[in-house]
Amino acid sequence: MACRIGITSNQEQRKKFWEGQYPNLGDWKILAGPLDTKGEAQILETKFAQDYGCVAHAGGDDPDSPFAKWWVYYFKY
């Protein structure tokens, strides 16, 4: 199975999105968070993607709010 690492400020919404893209999604985990900035989350996303050998795309899909808390997630598909 392939894996993906990403960042989000809304865990439930993001998981729902990926379940729609990958019906066989499994092993959803939060690897880090809450983090105070998107930049912190981005650094960890890149590190975990390299460590786990997963697909990752810089940026995340969530708005860059200064008040948001961020999480780094992982899943297999």
Buried (B, 14 or more C-beta within 10 A) or exposed (E): EEBBBBBBBBBEEBBEBBBEEBEEBEEBEEBBBEBEEBEBBBBBBBBBBEEBEBEBEEEBEBEEEEEBBBBBBBBBB
